[in-house]
Amino acid sequence: MAPSFCLATRPWIPLARTTDRMVGLRSLFHHAHEIEDLALPIPPAESSLWRLLAAITARLTTLDQPDMPVSDWHEQRARLLVAKGGFDREAVDTYLSMFTWDLFDTKRPFLQDPSLAGQCREAAGVNALVHGRPAGNNLAWFSVHTDTHPRPVTSHEAAWHLLVHHYYGRSGRCSARTVDTVTEASLRAGPIRGTVSFHPRGRTLYESMLLHLTPYRGPGQSEPDRCPWEEPAPRDPLAPPAAVTWPGGILTGRSRHAVLLVPDADGSHVTNAYLTWATLQSGLPATDPYLIIRTDPKKPAETRDMPQRADTDRAVWLDLDTLVLAGDETSTARRPEVFSSLNDLPADVVTHLQVRVLGFDQEAKTNNRAWYSALTPPIWTWAQEKDPLMAARIAECRLAAETVAAVLARAATRAWREATLPNAGSSKPPHRGTEHQPLWTRQALAAYWPRAETVFWNLINHHPDRPAFPAFAYEAVDSLRTAAGPALPRQRGAGPALARAVVTLRETAAPRPKDRR
């Protein structure tokens, strides 16, 4: 019997707070209105899966019609949000029966190219498939996995990593692939590599799926919109890049990696994998609907608007103002497009709407640093369209927190130099990058940011009229004293240097007009 693992029927999607630990796509859509949330242990896999689920949701609800007026689109989604019973089961079964969802189908394996077995000189190995395992010449510092004795990975975990490669895959050297007369061994990075995604979360999975949709606002589409599994065959790797259509193309069709999984005899595990290039062309420009876009007016037009990078050193609450503010032509940050489509929701949906934050901190080419996830409280009642004063207050407090942090870093660095290098003067600029900052600076900032988050939420929830800058400056002073305290009895110049730094921080607390961004 041929190996098989059908994603429509076999359990592979972990769920939160349910009796079923994992389900397949069919059960997921049948019972979406009874399920609270996803529970994938790998944030970039969850972020990738949300894009796939959003594309399928658009198909099931017919909210994928580019010629539908935007007002009609919003009305139809609002009706679906208040409807009881979730998705139409017949529509779910009909859609799933139209395509192949098996990871190991010999002709059309899901999100894979079966021709790789004959076009690649060698397989990359299962360790190269699984993120977190060392592969190739990389050192295995804290891992039991080696390329000399690779351990198979379960098929449901392989499905998670398959998604991650398509969205967050690295660039650089790969297994050589020969197509016709062209042989190449170079990868291009995945379309959302190194980014942080913001996903609306409702009370049920059904609500969350509908909230992930956006209406079409373009000039029209001349080409049919298809997801990769809806195509009759994998795309020609030597062909020019296909147009980025809405919604399936932009959500699921921009991968630059080609993958082929090699199963064991019964399909329960993956023992090897081919990983190589899917296209030699640069992708056409497109804006992912779940990414914050940062604008740098000093850069050339083609690189002026870039997705916000994932950063494990940056607290999630520092992006709340970008989410709740509508923005204008002067804004340097633009909220994800999906949040501009949430202003006509039923009142009870708005009240409970949270944001799931999923980030993968990666270097642009190869190295992966860390992934992370977070969940905000219900914030959409604070959106500028609903409560402009609260949205402005959030922006004011965020600005104050980051401004004070910058002053703290400079003051702590200057104080450390004055205390330890009295002849160096105080005119030198502070070091850039936390890895080069003096001890006082690192310790002061490490103490400041958790306190700043507590201050932020207190100002937002309990003290709407309290000045923001003095509140954050007080915590900065206390954090600096905590960092420099052990040096006071040992270093003669530490006391005066600390006193001067405290004066600088207190000057930051001086009253100033509210920032309206």
Secondary structure per residue as TSV (DSSP state, phi and psi in degrees):
chain	resnum	aa	ss	phi	psi
A	1	M	-	360.0	132.9
A	2	A	-	-68.4	143.9
A	3	P	-	-63.3	146.2
A	4	S	-	-152.1	143.7
A	5	F	-	-151.4	95.5
A	6	C	B	-86.7	120.0
A	7	L	T	-71.1	-15.4
A	8	A	T	-77.3	-30.9
A	9	T	T	-118.0	-30.3
A	10	R	S	-81.9	143.6
A	11	P	-	-70.9	127.0
A	12	W	-	-152.4	-8.1
A	13	I	E	-107.6	109.3
A	14	P	E	-69.8	143.8
A	15	L	E	-118.6	154.7
A	16	A	E	-94.4	130.8
A	17	R	S	56.1	49.1
A	18	T	S	-133.1	163.0
A	19	T	S	-72.2	-30.6
A	20	D	-	-86.9	120.3
A	21	R	S	-68.1	-40.3
A	22	M	E	-141.8	152.9
A	23	V	E	-139.0	166.6
A	24	G	-	-92.7	179.0
A	25	L	H	-62.2	-38.1
A	26	R	H	-62.5	-51.3
A	27	S	H	-65.2	-34.6
A	28	L	H	-60.8	-46.4
A	29	F	H	-77.8	-33.4
A	30	H	H	-61.5	-37.9
A	31	H	T	-115.0	21.6
A	32	A	G	-58.4	-33.7
A	33	H	G	-74.6	-9.3
A	34	E	G	-107.2	-5.1
A	35	I	-	-101.9	137.7
A	36	E	-	-78.8	-49.7
A	37	D	E	-166.3	167.7
A	38	L	E	-78.3	162.2
A	39	A	-	-144.3	44.3
A	40	L	-	-67.9	136.3
A	41	P	S	-78.2	-6.9
A	42	I	S	-116.2	105.0
A	43	P	H	-52.4	-44.3
A	44	P	H	-65.3	-28.0
A	45	A	H	-69.4	-39.7
A	46	E	H	-65.3	-42.7
A	47	S	H	-60.6	-42.4
A	48	S	H	-64.7	-43.6
A	49	L	H	-62.9	-36.7
A	50	W	H	-60.7	-37.2
A	51	R	H	-66.7	-40.4
A	52	L	H	-64.8	-45.0
A	53	L	H	-65.1	-35.9
A	54	A	H	-64.2	-40.5
A	55	A	H	-63.9	-42.6
A	56	I	H	-66.8	-39.6
A	57	T	H	-60.2	-41.4
A	58	A	H	-60.9	-38.5
A	59	R	H	-66.6	-44.5
A	60	L	H	-67.5	-29.5
A	61	T	H	-101.5	-0.3
A	62	T	T	57.3	24.7
A	63	L	T	-88.7	27.0
A	64	D	T	-114.7	23.3
A	65	Q	-	-94.9	110.1
A	66	P	T	-66.3	-20.3
A	67	D	T	-91.7	3.3
A	68	M	S	-75.6	127.8
A	69	P	-	-56.4	143.6
A	70	V	H	-59.6	-39.1
A	71	S	H	-63.4	-40.7
A	72	D	H	-66.0	-37.3
A	73	W	H	-60.4	-47.2
A	74	H	H	-65.2	-38.9
A	75	E	H	-64.2	-41.2
A	76	Q	H	-66.2	-41.7
A	77	R	H	-66.1	-38.1
A	78	A	H	-61.9	-39.2
A	79	R	H	-64.7	-39.4
A	80	L	H	-67.3	-35.5
A	81	L	H	-66.4	-30.4
A	82	V	H	-96.6	-4.9
A	83	A	-	-71.8	147.0
A	84	K	S	-94.7	146.8
A	85	G	S	99.7	-4.4
A	86	G	-	71.9	-148.7
A	87	F	S	-73.2	150.8
A	88	D	-	-68.7	117.4
A	89	R	H	-64.6	-34.5
A	90	E	H	-65.2	-39.6
A	91	A	H	-65.1	-39.2
A	92	V	H	-61.3	-49.8
A	93	D	H	-64.4	-39.3
A	94	T	H	-63.3	-45.6
A	95	Y	H	-64.5	-47.3
A	96	L	H	-64.5	-30.3
A	97	S	H	-75.0	-12.5
A	98	M	T	-81.9	-17.5
A	99	F	S	-133.6	167.3
A	100	T	-	-94.5	125.9
A	101	W	-	-116.3	9.1
A	102	D	B	-83.3	129.6
A	103	L	T	-64.2	-26.5
A	104	F	T	-119.6	22.4
A	105	D	-	-60.5	135.9
A	106	T	S	-71.3	-26.9
A	107	K	S	-100.8	-38.7
A	108	R	S	-141.4	64.6
A	109	P	-	-62.2	142.1
A	110	F	T	-61.7	124.1
A	111	L	T	54.6	34.9
A	112	Q	-	-137.2	168.2
A	113	D	-	-122.6	108.1
A	114	P	T	-66.5	-16.6
A	115	S	T	-72.7	-11.0
A	116	L	H	-63.2	-30.5
A	117	A	H	-60.0	-30.9
A	118	G	H	-98.5	-17.3
A	119	Q	H	-96.8	-20.1
A	120	C	B	-97.7	141.8
A	121	R	S	-69.0	-34.2
A	122	E	S	-155.8	158.4
A	123	A	-	-79.7	156.9
A	124	A	-	-83.2	-22.2
A	125	G	-	99.2	150.8
A	126	V	H	-68.2	-27.9
A	127	N	H	-66.1	-31.0
A	128	A	H	-71.2	-24.1
A	129	L	H	-74.7	-42.0
A	130	V	S	-87.1	116.9
A	131	H	T	-67.9	134.5
A	132	G	T	104.2	-19.4
A	133	R	S	-90.0	141.9
A	134	P	-	-73.3	143.7
A	135	A	-	-141.3	156.8
A	136	G	T	63.9	-127.8
A	137	N	T	-92.6	5.2
A	138	N	-	-68.9	144.9
A	139	L	-	-78.8	140.9
A	140	A	-	-96.6	79.2
A	141	W	S	-66.7	-53.7
A	142	F	S	-126.4	33.3
A	143	S	-	-128.1	145.5
A	144	V	S	-85.9	-3.0
A	145	H	-	-91.5	135.0
A	146	T	-	-137.9	158.8
A	147	D	S	-74.0	-16.9
A	148	T	S	-75.8	-28.1
A	149	H	S	-136.2	68.9
A	150	P	-	-67.2	136.5
A	151	R	-	-97.2	131.4
A	152	P	-	-59.4	154.3
A	153	V	E	-113.5	143.2
A	154	T	E	-60.1	151.7
A	155	S	H	-65.2	-34.7
A	156	H	H	-69.2	-34.0
A	157	E	H	-70.5	-36.5
A	158	A	H	-60.5	-35.9
A	159	A	H	-63.0	-39.7
A	160	W	H	-61.0	-48.0
A	161	H	H	-70.7	-28.8
A	162	L	H	-58.8	-45.2
A	163	L	H	-63.2	-43.2
A	164	V	H	-60.7	-40.7
A	165	H	H	-63.1	-38.7
A	166	H	H	-68.6	-31.3
A	167	Y	H	-101.0	-37.7
A	168	Y	H	-117.6	14.6
A	169	G	-	-59.6	153.3
A	170	R	-	-78.1	171.7
A	171	S	-	-112.6	172.6
A	172	G	E	113.7	-157.8
A	173	R	E	-71.9	147.5
A	174	C	E	-149.6	-177.3
A	175	S	E	-61.8	134.7
A	176	A	E	-66.3	136.3
A	177	R	E	-125.3	131.9
A	178	T	E	-111.3	120.4
A	179	V	E	-122.2	117.0
A	180	D	T	57.4	-115.8
A	181	T	T	-104.3	6.2
A	182	V	E	-100.9	123.8
A	183	T	E	-118.8	126.7
A	184	E	E	-143.4	150.6
A	185	A	E	-138.0	43.9
A	186	S	E	-132.8	132.6
A	187	L	E	-101.3	152.2
A	188	R	-	-106.2	148.1
A	189	A	-	-65.9	153.2
A	190	G	-	-62.5	160.3
A	191	P	T	-67.2	-23.9
A	192	I	T	-124.0	28.7
A	193	R	T	-58.4	134.6
A	194	G	T	72.3	18.8
A	195	T	B	-109.2	169.6
A	196	V	E	-117.5	130.3
A	197	S	E	-106.2	147.6
A	198	F	E	-120.8	117.0
A	199	H	E	-118.0	124.7
A	200	P	E	-66.1	138.2
A	201	R	E	-124.5	121.1
A	202	G	-	-94.9	-166.6
A	203	R	S	-77.1	-24.2
A	204	T	S	-133.6	166.0
A	205	L	H	-62.0	-35.4
A	206	Y	H	-59.7	-47.3
A	207	E	H	-62.1	-44.5
A	208	S	H	-61.4	-40.1
A	209	M	H	-62.1	-44.4
A	210	L	H	-67.5	-35.4
A	211	L	H	-70.0	-18.2
A	212	H	T	-78.6	-6.9
A	213	L	-	-87.2	152.0
A	214	T	-	-132.3	145.7
A	215	P	-	-75.9	160.7
A	216	Y	-	-83.2	128.8
A	217	R	-	-123.4	15.2
A	218	G	S	-85.0	-177.4
A	219	P	S	-79.8	-7.2
A	220	G	-	130.4	155.5
A	221	Q	-	-120.6	125.6
A	222	S	S	-92.1	-18.5
A	223	E	S	-108.0	148.0
A	224	P	-	-66.7	145.1
A	225	D	-	-90.8	121.7
A	226	R	-	-136.2	140.4
A	227	C	-	-81.0	160.7
A	228	P	G	-56.0	-38.7
A	229	W	G	-74.6	-12.4
A	230	E	G	-89.2	-10.3
A	231	E	S	-75.1	146.4
A	232	P	S	-66.5	-23.8
A	233	A	S	-157.6	161.2
A	234	P	-	-57.9	147.9
A	235	R	-	-67.3	148.9
A	236	D	-	-64.9	119.1
A	237	P	T	-66.8	-17.0
A	238	L	T	-96.8	-3.6
A	239	A	S	-76.4	157.6
A	240	P	-	-60.6	156.1
A	241	P	-	-61.4	138.9
A	242	A	-	-74.6	153.2
A	243	A	-	-60.5	142.8
A	244	V	-	-86.1	99.9
A	245	T	-	-92.8	166.2
A	246	W	T	-112.6	142.5
A	247	P	T	-93.5	-20.3
A	248	G	H	-63.5	-41.4
A	249	G	H	-64.2	-46.6
A	250	I	H	-71.1	-29.6
A	251	L	H	-86.7	-33.1
A	252	T	H	-132.1	-6.2
A	253	G	S	-111.4	21.9
A	254	R	-	-112.2	14.7
A	255	S	-	-65.3	146.3
A	256	R	-	-115.5	9.7
A	257	H	E	-112.4	143.6
A	258	A	E	-111.8	133.5
A	259	V	E	-132.3	147.6
A	260	L	E	-144.6	119.8
A	261	L	E	-88.0	143.0
A	262	V	E	-111.6	114.2
A	263	P	E	-89.5	169.4
A	264	D	-	-82.9	-169.6
A	265	A	T	-64.1	-35.8
A	266	D	T	-104.7	0.5
A	267	G	S	80.7	9.1
A	268	S	S	-81.7	-20.5
A	269	H	E	-137.0	158.0
A	270	V	E	-106.5	127.3
A	271	T	E	-104.6	-17.3
A	272	N	E	-159.5	169.7
A	273	A	E	-158.2	144.4
A	274	Y	E	-99.4	129.8
A	275	L	E	-132.0	118.5
A	276	T	E	-156.6	-169.6
A	277	W	E	-81.1	146.5
A	278	A	S	-105.4	-20.6
A	279	T	-	-155.1	150.1
A	280	L	S	-100.5	0.8
A	281	Q	S	-98.2	150.2
A	282	S	-	-70.7	142.5
A	283	G	-	-69.1	149.2
A	284	L	-	-71.0	149.0
A	285	P	-	-64.0	140.6
A	286	A	-	-158.9	150.4
A	287	T	-	-108.0	114.1
A	288	D	-	-67.9	134.5
A	289	P	T	-75.5	-2.6
A	290	Y	T	-114.8	13.5
A	291	L	B	-114.1	140.7
A	292	I	-	-73.4	136.6
A	293	I	E	-107.5	122.3
A	294	R	E	-99.5	135.3
A	295	T	E	-113.0	126.5
A	296	D	-	-114.9	101.6
A	297	P	T	-63.9	-13.9
A	298	K	T	-81.9	-14.6
A	299	K	S	-89.7	163.7
A	300	P	-	-61.5	158.0
A	301	A	H	-57.3	-37.3
A	302	E	H	-72.5	-19.1
A	303	T	H	-121.1	14.0
A	304	R	H	-70.9	-41.1
A	305	D	E	-103.2	114.8
A	306	M	E	-132.4	146.7
A	307	P	E	-63.8	148.1
A	308	Q	-	-67.5	133.2
A	309	R	B	-77.9	145.9
A	310	A	-	-70.6	139.8
A	311	D	-	-146.8	111.6
A	312	T	T	-68.7	-14.6
A	313	D	T	-89.2	-2.1
A	314	R	S	-108.6	126.4
A	315	A	-	-70.8	144.2
A	316	V	G	-65.1	-35.3
A	317	W	G	-65.2	-15.6
A	318	L	G	-71.6	-9.6
A	319	D	G	-103.9	2.8
A	320	L	H	-62.5	-38.3
A	321	D	H	-65.0	-34.5
A	322	T	H	-64.9	-35.5
A	323	L	H	-70.7	-40.4
A	324	V	H	-88.9	-18.5
A	325	L	-	-88.7	136.3
A	326	A	-	-71.6	-29.5
A	327	G	-	80.6	163.1
A	328	D	-	-148.5	-168.8
A	329	E	T	-68.4	-14.7
A	330	T	T	-95.7	-5.8
A	331	S	-	-72.1	142.5
A	332	T	S	-96.9	-2.4
A	333	A	E	-136.5	136.9
A	334	R	E	-121.6	128.9
A	335	R	-	-60.5	154.2
A	336	P	-	-55.4	142.8
A	337	E	G	-56.5	-33.3
A	338	V	G	-61.9	-28.4
A	339	F	G	-81.6	-9.1
A	340	S	G	-86.9	0.7
A	341	S	G	-113.8	20.7
A	342	L	-	-117.0	21.5
A	343	N	T	-95.5	-5.8
A	344	D	T	-117.9	36.0
A	345	L	-	-87.9	155.4
A	346	P	-	-56.9	147.3
A	347	A	H	-59.0	-40.2
A	348	D	H	-69.9	-26.5
A	349	V	H	-71.3	-43.1
A	350	V	H	-60.2	-41.9
A	351	T	H	-60.8	-32.3
A	352	H	H	-104.9	3.5
A	353	L	-	-73.0	120.6
A	354	Q	E	-111.6	178.0
A	355	V	E	-128.4	124.7
A	356	R	E	-92.9	125.4
A	357	V	E	-107.0	124.9
A	358	L	E	-131.0	115.1
A	359	G	E	-126.6	151.7
A	360	F	E	-133.6	100.9
A	361	D	E	-77.0	108.6
A	362	Q	E	-134.8	149.7
A	363	E	-	-71.7	160.8
A	364	A	S	-62.1	-30.8
A	365	K	S	-102.4	-67.8
A	366	T	S	-125.1	-49.6
A	367	N	-	-71.9	140.0
A	368	N	E	-109.5	129.9
A	369	R	E	-92.5	-63.2
A	370	A	E	-166.5	154.5
A	371	W	E	-114.1	159.7
A	372	Y	E	-154.5	162.3
A	373	S	E	-143.5	156.4
A	374	A	E	-155.8	159.7
A	375	L	E	-132.2	124.2
A	376	T	-	-81.1	162.2
A	377	P	-	-70.0	172.9
A	378	P	-	-59.5	120.7
A	379	I	-	-122.2	-7.4
A	380	W	G	-76.6	-14.9
A	381	T	G	-70.0	-13.7
A	382	W	G	-92.4	-1.2
A	383	A	S	-58.9	149.6
A	384	Q	T	-57.6	-35.1
A	385	E	T	-67.6	-19.8
A	386	K	T	-111.5	-34.3
A	387	D	-	-145.5	80.8
A	388	P	H	-62.7	-31.5
A	389	L	H	-67.4	-41.4
A	390	M	H	-67.4	-40.7
A	391	A	H	-60.5	-41.1
A	392	A	H	-67.1	-36.4
A	393	R	H	-64.6	-41.0
A	394	I	H	-61.7	-43.4
A	395	A	H	-64.4	-40.5
A	396	E	H	-61.7	-45.1
A	397	C	H	-69.0	-38.6
A	398	R	H	-63.1	-44.3
A	399	L	H	-60.9	-42.7
A	400	A	H	-63.4	-43.1
A	401	A	H	-61.6	-45.1
A	402	E	H	-74.7	-34.5
A	403	T	H	-64.6	-45.4
A	404	V	H	-64.4	-38.2
A	405	A	H	-61.8	-40.7
A	406	A	H	-65.2	-41.6
A	407	V	H	-65.1	-40.6
A	408	L	H	-59.8	-44.0
A	409	A	H	-61.8	-44.5
A	410	R	H	-66.9	-44.0
A	411	A	H	-66.4	-41.6
A	412	A	H	-66.2	-40.7
A	413	T	H	-64.7	-43.9
A	414	R	H	-64.9	-41.7
A	415	A	H	-65.1	-40.2
A	416	W	H	-63.4	-41.3
A	417	R	H	-65.8	-42.8
A	418	E	H	-65.1	-31.6
A	419	A	H	-81.5	-34.9
A	420	T	H	-103.6	-24.2
A	421	L	-	-130.5	69.3
A	422	P	T	-60.4	-21.2
A	423	N	T	-92.5	-1.8
A	424	A	S	-81.4	-15.7
A	425	G	-	79.2	176.1
A	426	S	S	-118.9	12.2
A	427	S	-	-90.3	-10.1
A	428	K	S	-69.2	142.7
A	429	P	-	-70.6	151.4
A	430	P	-	-66.1	155.0
A	431	H	-	-64.3	149.2
A	432	R	S	-102.7	138.9
A	433	G	S	91.3	131.6
A	434	T	G	-63.2	-28.4
A	435	E	G	-70.0	-16.6
A	436	H	G	-110.6	4.5
A	437	Q	S	-78.7	147.9
A	438	P	-	-62.4	163.8
A	439	L	H	-57.7	-45.9
A	440	W	H	-59.2	-40.9
A	441	T	H	-65.6	-46.4
A	442	R	H	-62.1	-45.7
A	443	Q	H	-68.8	-38.4
A	444	A	H	-65.0	-43.6
A	445	L	H	-68.7	-37.2
A	446	A	H	-62.5	-35.0
A	447	A	H	-78.7	-31.9
A	448	Y	H	-71.0	-46.3
A	449	W	H	-63.3	-42.3
A	450	P	H	-62.2	-37.4
A	451	R	H	-68.2	-38.1
A	452	A	H	-63.3	-37.5
A	453	E	H	-64.1	-41.2
A	454	T	H	-62.3	-43.4
A	455	V	H	-61.5	-43.7
A	456	F	H	-55.8	-51.0
A	457	W	H	-68.9	-32.8
A	458	N	H	-65.1	-42.3
A	459	L	H	-65.4	-39.2
A	460	I	H	-71.3	-44.3
A	461	N	H	-91.2	-28.7
A	462	H	T	-126.1	-20.6
A	463	H	-	-133.1	69.7
A	464	P	T	-66.2	-18.7
A	465	D	T	-108.0	-0.9
A	466	R	S	-74.9	134.0
A	467	P	-	-58.3	137.1
A	468	A	H	-80.8	-43.6
A	469	F	H	-61.3	-45.5
A	470	P	H	-60.9	-35.1
A	471	A	H	-64.5	-44.2
A	472	F	H	-73.4	-35.4
A	473	A	H	-63.7	-37.5
A	474	Y	H	-58.6	-45.4
A	475	E	H	-68.1	-33.4
A	476	A	H	-66.1	-42.5
A	477	V	H	-60.8	-46.9
A	478	D	H	-63.2	-38.6
A	479	S	H	-66.2	-39.7
A	480	L	H	-67.5	-40.3
A	481	R	H	-63.0	-38.9
A	482	T	H	-63.4	-40.4
A	483	A	H	-70.7	-40.3
A	484	A	H	-89.2	-14.6
A	485	G	G	-51.4	-48.8
A	486	P	G	-60.1	-22.1
A	487	A	G	-85.8	-14.2
A	488	L	T	-59.5	-45.8
A	489	P	T	-78.2	-9.0
A	490	R	T	-106.4	-28.4
A	491	Q	-	-116.6	122.4
A	492	R	T	-60.3	-37.8
A	493	G	T	-88.9	2.1
A	494	A	H	-67.8	-40.7
A	495	G	H	-62.5	-54.7
A	496	P	H	-60.4	-38.9
A	497	A	H	-63.5	-42.3
A	498	L	H	-64.1	-41.0
A	499	A	H	-61.7	-42.3
A	500	R	H	-65.0	-38.5
A	501	A	H	-65.8	-37.4
A	502	V	H	-64.2	-40.3
A	503	V	H	-60.5	-42.7
A	504	T	H	-60.1	-43.1
A	505	L	H	-69.0	-36.6
A	506	R	H	-68.0	-31.1
A	507	E	H	-64.8	-27.4
A	508	T	H	-64.6	-26.6
A	509	A	T	-81.1	1.6
A	510	A	S	-61.1	143.8
A	511	P	-	-58.2	143.8
A	512	R	-	-149.1	156.9
A	513	P	-	-62.9	146.4
A	514	K	-	-64.3	136.3
A	515	D	-	-79.1	125.5
A	516	R	-	-105.2	12.0
A	517	R	-	56.2	360.0
